[in-house]
Amino acid sequence: MKGRVVLLDMIDGREAAAVLVDGRLEDLAIDPAEPGFAPGAIYRAVADRPVKGQGGIFVKLPDGGSGFLRQISGIAPGQRLIVQVSGPAEPGKAIPVSTRVLFKSRYAIVTPGAPGLNISRRIRDEELREELDSLATAAMQGAAPDLGLILRSVCQQAEPEEISEDIAQLRGLSEAVLADLSGGPELLLDAPGAHELAWREWGDPAPDEVIEEPGCFGDHGVADALDELLDPRVGLPGGGHIWIEPTRALVAVDVNTGPDTSPAAALKINIAAARELPRQLALRGLGGQVVIDFAPMPKRDRNILEQVIRAAFKTGGETTLAGWSGLGLFELTRRRERLPLSELWS
């Protein structure tokens, strides 16, 4: 299957979506089996107690839930807050939340506390940028001064009326949610489902085809690809492979060359592993601390490999590269934005 194709399916009554590029799985969204505090959901929370030594405070969420906010300054116990779930929680830990709330739609993002208008740099047509600037300024006329707006790159594919209507609806939603501070912990805006997320986030570049029919995951190889992602072993060209093993403390990654153990083969396999790893971590829903044991190679080749690593992790997730440890392992931290695939697919 050539081109960029978006698939919308249902898995055991749950929404599921995937992006294929020339038949290769590139992105994925599956609704969890059990309701919970999904990333992106916005709540009215109540500040509970600060956590000494960790620079944060616990907050009360609905149904007895507990969130952890990495902020203390200006917050007092009992204070009502508008917070957004910033990522999935690890078992036994509080839900990570933030007061830096974002309201997203297909064409725009409203940014409370970050005023100003920004237009995606991917829109390079200066005439179009001027038109969008005028349109957005008019749509935000009279809004609270601390509300900012970002116009997304997909705006270049839309009619002005669509964009104006979208901004107006998003602005009204954000103003209503931000003003709703009375009462106890409550869900104010649910996280998007997989189909809504696909429509909102995967529209640029525009897909060559959108397939929405039951069983399309199986018909187009997505189900098989997901089964393969549950296997810790990832084959690489040339006979090498990666072994990805998540633990409670970190994600351990081992790179093996296979039958050819020459220095030239090691660098080649390590480069292939570095290029494949961001995709594997994202699709598997893995993050946190990642420790990579690359195949043994001369130290002089580390600079070459590190350049490849930096380029590979430049997009597709918030990543901090810590570099080489004293034991010759490469370490990084990566923000985990979704539940592990093992909890979503079986």
C-alpha positions as CSV (number, residue, x, y, z in Angstrom):
1,M,0.0,0.0,0.0
2,K,1.6,3.2,-1.2
3,G,1.1,6.7,0.3
4,R,-0.1,7.9,3.6
5,V,-3.2,6.1,4.8
6,V,-5.2,6.6,8.0
7,L,-7.1,3.6,9.4
8,L,-10.1,3.9,11.8
9,D,-11.2,0.7,13.4
10,M,-13.0,-0.6,16.5
11,I,-11.2,-3.1,18.8
12,D,-13.4,-4.8,21.4
13,G,-15.8,-1.8,21.3
14,R,-12.9,0.7,21.7
15,E,-11.8,3.2,19.1
16,A,-8.5,2.5,17.4
17,A,-6.6,4.5,14.7
18,A,-3.3,4.0,12.9
19,V,-1.2,5.8,10.2
20,L,0.5,3.7,7.5
21,V,3.2,5.3,5.3
22,D,3.9,3.1,2.3
23,G,2.4,0.2,4.2
24,R,4.6,0.7,7.4
25,L,3.0,1.5,10.7
26,E,4.1,5.0,11.8
27,D,1.6,6.1,14.5
28,L,-1.1,4.6,16.6
29,A,-3.9,5.5,19.0
30,I,-6.1,3.0,20.9
31,D,-8.6,3.9,23.6
32,P,-7.9,2.1,26.9
33,A,-10.1,-0.7,28.0
34,E,-10.9,0.9,31.4
35,P,-11.9,4.5,32.0
36,G,-9.3,6.5,33.8
37,F,-7.3,9.8,33.8
38,A,-6.2,9.9,30.2
39,P,-3.6,12.3,28.9
40,G,-5.2,15.6,27.7
41,A,-8.2,15.5,30.0
42,I,-8.8,18.7,32.0
43,Y,-10.1,18.7,35.6
44,R,-11.0,21.0,38.4
45,A,-8.7,19.8,41.1
46,V,-8.2,20.8,44.7
47,A,-4.7,21.4,46.0
48,D,-3.8,18.9,48.8
49,R,-0.4,18.9,50.4
50,P,3.1,19.8,49.2
51,V,5.7,17.1,48.8
52,K,8.9,18.2,50.6
53,G,12.1,17.6,48.6
54,Q,10.3,16.9,45.3
55,G,9.2,20.4,44.4
56,G,5.6,19.6,43.9
57,I,2.2,19.2,45.4
58,F,-0.5,16.5,45.4
59,V,-3.9,17.5,44.1
60,K,-7.3,15.8,44.6
61,L,-9.0,14.5,41.5
62,P,-12.5,13.1,41.1
63,D,-13.4,9.6,42.4
64,G,-10.6,9.7,45.0
65,G,-7.9,10.1,42.4
66,S,-4.6,11.8,43.2
67,G,-2.5,14.0,40.9
68,F,1.0,15.3,41.3
69,L,1.7,18.9,40.2
70,R,5.3,19.9,39.8
71,Q,4.6,23.4,41.2
72,I,4.3,24.8,44.7
73,S,4.8,28.6,44.4
74,G,1.5,30.5,44.7
75,I,-0.6,27.4,45.6
76,A,-2.2,26.9,49.0
77,P,-3.9,23.7,50.3
78,G,-7.6,23.8,49.5
79,Q,-7.1,26.0,46.4
80,R,-9.1,25.2,43.3
81,L,-7.0,24.6,40.2
82,I,-7.6,23.9,36.5
83,V,-5.2,21.1,35.6
84,Q,-4.6,18.9,32.6
85,V,-3.3,15.3,32.6
86,S,0.2,15.5,31.1
87,G,0.9,11.8,30.7
88,P,0.0,8.3,31.8
89,A,0.6,7.3,35.4
90,E,2.9,4.5,36.4
91,P,1.3,1.8,38.6
92,G,1.0,3.0,42.2
93,K,1.9,6.6,41.4
94,A,-0.1,9.8,41.3
95,I,-1.4,11.1,37.9
96,P,1.0,13.7,36.4
97,V,-0.9,17.0,35.9
98,S,0.0,20.5,34.9
99,T,-1.6,23.9,35.2
100,R,-0.2,24.7,31.7
101,V,-3.5,23.8,30.0
102,L,-3.8,23.5,26.2
103,F,-7.1,23.4,24.3
104,K,-6.6,21.8,20.9
105,S,-8.8,21.5,17.8
106,R,-8.1,20.6,14.2
107,Y,-7.0,24.1,13.2
108,A,-5.9,25.8,16.4
109,I,-4.5,25.6,19.9
110,V,-5.6,28.0,22.7
111,T,-2.8,28.7,25.2
112,P,-4.0,30.2,28.5
113,G,-1.2,32.0,30.3
114,A,0.8,32.4,27.0
115,P,-0.7,35.3,25.2
116,G,0.1,36.2,21.6
117,L,-0.6,34.8,18.1
118,N,1.6,32.3,16.5
119,I,1.2,30.7,13.0
120,S,2.9,27.4,12.2
121,R,6.3,27.9,10.6
122,R,5.3,25.1,8.1
123,I,3.0,27.7,6.5
124,R,5.5,29.6,4.3
125,D,3.2,31.6,2.0
126,E,3.4,35.1,3.3
127,E,0.1,36.2,1.8
128,L,-1.6,33.3,3.5
129,R,0.1,34.1,6.8
130,E,-1.2,37.7,6.7
131,E,-4.7,36.4,5.9
132,L,-4.6,34.0,8.8
133,D,-3.2,36.7,11.1
134,S,-6.2,39.0,10.3
135,L,-8.7,36.2,10.6
136,A,-7.3,35.0,14.0
137,T,-7.1,38.6,15.4
138,A,-10.8,39.1,14.6
139,A,-11.8,35.8,16.1
140,M,-10.0,36.5,19.3
141,Q,-11.3,40.1,19.6
142,G,-12.4,40.6,23.2
143,A,-10.9,37.5,24.6
144,A,-9.1,37.5,28.0
145,P,-5.7,39.1,27.6
146,D,-3.8,36.0,28.8
147,L,-5.3,33.7,26.1
148,G,-2.9,33.0,23.3
149,L,-3.6,31.3,20.0
150,I,-1.5,29.0,17.7
151,L,-2.7,28.3,14.2
152,R,-1.8,24.8,13.0
153,S,-0.2,23.9,9.7
154,V,-3.4,22.2,8.5
155,C,-4.9,25.7,8.2
156,Q,-3.3,25.9,4.7
157,Q,-5.7,23.2,3.6
158,A,-8.9,24.9,5.0
159,E,-11.4,27.6,4.0
160,P,-11.3,30.8,6.1
161,E,-14.9,30.2,7.4
162,E,-13.9,26.8,8.7
163,I,-10.9,28.2,10.6
164,S,-12.9,31.1,12.0
165,E,-15.7,28.8,13.3
166,D,-13.1,26.4,14.7
167,I,-11.3,29.2,16.6
168,A,-14.6,30.6,17.9
169,Q,-15.8,27.2,19.3
170,L,-12.4,26.5,20.8
171,R,-12.2,30.0,22.4
172,G,-15.7,29.6,23.9
173,L,-14.8,26.2,25.2
174,S,-11.6,27.4,26.8
175,E,-13.2,30.4,28.5
176,A,-16.0,28.2,29.9
177,V,-13.6,25.6,31.3
178,L,-11.2,28.1,32.8
179,A,-14.0,30.0,34.6
180,D,-15.4,26.8,36.2
181,L,-13.6,26.9,39.5
182,S,-16.5,26.4,41.9
183,G,-17.0,23.0,43.5
184,G,-14.9,19.9,44.2
185,P,-12.8,17.8,41.9
186,E,-14.6,17.3,38.6
187,L,-13.8,16.3,35.0
188,L,-14.4,19.4,32.9
189,L,-13.2,18.2,29.4
190,D,-12.5,14.6,28.5
191,A,-9.5,13.5,26.6
192,P,-10.1,12.9,22.8
193,G,-10.9,9.4,21.7
194,A,-8.6,7.7,19.1
195,H,-10.8,8.7,16.1
196,E,-11.0,12.3,17.2
197,L,-7.3,12.4,17.9
198,A,-6.6,11.0,14.4
199,W,-8.8,13.6,12.8
200,R,-7.2,16.4,14.8
201,E,-3.5,15.4,14.7
202,W,-2.9,13.5,11.5
203,G,-4.3,15.9,9.0
204,D,-1.1,17.4,7.8
205,P,0.1,16.2,5.4
206,A,-3.3,15.3,4.2
207,P,-3.6,11.5,4.0
208,D,-4.0,9.9,0.6
209,E,-6.8,7.8,1.9
210,V,-8.9,7.4,5.1
211,I,-10.3,3.9,5.7
212,E,-13.0,3.6,8.3
213,E,-14.5,0.2,8.4
214,P,-14.6,-2.7,10.9
215,G,-11.6,-5.1,10.6
216,C,-9.4,-2.7,8.6
217,F,-6.6,-3.2,11.1
218,G,-6.5,-6.9,10.1
219,D,-7.0,-6.3,6.4
220,H,-4.1,-3.9,6.1
221,G,-1.5,-5.6,8.4
222,V,-1.8,-3.3,11.5
223,A,-2.9,-6.2,13.7
224,D,0.1,-8.2,12.7
225,A,2.4,-5.2,13.2
226,L,1.0,-4.7,16.8
227,D,1.6,-8.3,17.6
228,E,5.2,-7.9,16.5
229,L,5.6,-4.8,18.7
230,L,4.7,-7.0,21.8
231,D,7.8,-9.0,21.0
232,P,11.0,-7.6,22.7
233,R,13.1,-8.6,19.6
234,V,13.2,-6.2,16.7
235,G,15.0,-7.5,13.6
236,L,17.4,-5.1,11.7
237,P,18.8,-5.3,8.2
238,G,22.0,-7.3,8.0
239,G,21.0,-9.9,10.5
240,G,21.3,-7.8,13.7
241,H,18.5,-7.1,16.1
242,I,17.4,-4.9,19.0
243,W,16.1,-6.3,22.3
244,I,13.8,-3.9,24.1
245,E,12.9,-4.8,27.7
246,P,10.9,-2.4,29.9
247,T,11.4,-2.6,33.7
248,R,9.9,-0.6,36.6
249,A,13.0,1.6,36.7
250,L,14.0,2.0,33.1
251,V,13.8,0.7,29.5
252,A,16.8,-1.5,28.7
253,V,17.8,-1.7,25.1
254,D,20.4,-4.2,23.8
255,V,21.8,-4.0,20.3
256,N,23.3,-7.2,18.7
257,T,25.1,-7.5,15.4
258,G,24.3,-11.1,14.7
259,P,26.8,-13.4,13.0
260,D,29.1,-10.5,11.8
261,T,31.0,-9.1,14.7
262,S,33.5,-6.9,12.8
263,P,33.9,-3.2,13.8
264,A,32.4,-2.1,10.5
265,A,29.3,-4.3,11.0
266,A,28.9,-3.0,14.5
267,L,28.7,0.6,13.5
268,K,26.3,-0.2,10.6
269,I,24.0,-2.1,12.9
270,N,24.2,0.6,15.7
271,I,23.2,3.2,13.1
272,A,20.2,1.1,12.0
273,A,19.2,0.6,15.6
274,A,19.4,4.3,16.4
275,R,17.2,5.2,13.5
276,E,14.6,2.6,14.4
277,L,14.5,3.1,18.1
278,P,12.4,6.3,18.3
279,R,9.6,4.6,16.3
280,Q,9.7,1.5,18.5
281,L,9.6,3.4,21.7
282,A,6.7,5.6,20.5
283,L,4.6,2.7,19.1
284,R,5.2,0.6,22.2
285,G,4.3,3.5,24.5
286,L,7.6,3.4,26.4
287,G,9.5,6.2,27.9
288,G,11.2,7.5,31.1
289,Q,14.8,6.5,31.4
290,V,16.2,4.6,28.5
291,V,19.6,2.8,28.6
292,I,21.0,1.5,25.4
293,D,23.8,-1.0,25.2
294,F,25.0,-0.6,21.6
295,A,27.1,-3.3,19.9
296,P,30.8,-2.9,20.8
297,M,32.7,-0.6,18.5
298,P,35.8,1.7,18.6
299,K,35.3,4.8,20.7
300,R,36.3,6.9,17.6
301,D,33.0,5.9,16.0
302,R,30.9,7.2,18.9
303,N,30.7,10.7,17.5
304,I,29.3,9.4,14.2
305,L,26.7,7.3,16.1
306,E,25.7,10.2,18.4
307,Q,25.0,12.4,15.4
308,V,22.6,9.8,14.1
309,I,21.0,9.4,17.5
310,R,20.4,13.2,17.7
311,A,18.9,13.3,14.3
312,A,16.7,10.3,14.9
313,F,15.2,11.7,18.2
314,K,14.8,15.2,16.9
315,T,11.2,14.7,16.2
316,G,8.4,12.5,17.5
317,G,8.6,13.1,21.2
318,E,10.2,15.1,24.0
319,T,13.6,13.6,24.5
320,T,16.7,14.5,26.5
321,L,20.0,12.9,25.5
322,A,22.3,12.3,28.5
323,G,25.1,10.8,26.4
324,W,27.6,8.0,27.2
325,S,28.0,6.7,30.7
326,G,31.3,5.5,32.2
327,L,30.3,1.9,31.3
328,G,29.9,2.7,27.6
329,L,26.1,2.8,27.7
330,F,24.1,5.5,26.0
331,E,21.4,7.1,28.2
332,L,18.4,9.3,27.4
333,T,15.1,10.2,28.9
334,R,11.9,10.4,26.9
335,R,8.5,11.6,27.8
336,R,5.9,8.9,27.7
337,E,2.7,10.2,26.1
338,R,0.5,7.1,26.0
339,L,-0.1,3.9,27.9
340,P,2.1,0.9,27.1
341,L,0.9,-1.0,24.1
342,S,0.9,-4.1,26.3
343,E,-2.0,-2.6,28.2
344,L,-4.0,-1.7,25.0
345,W,-3.5,-4.6,22.7
346,S,-3.5,-8.3,23.4
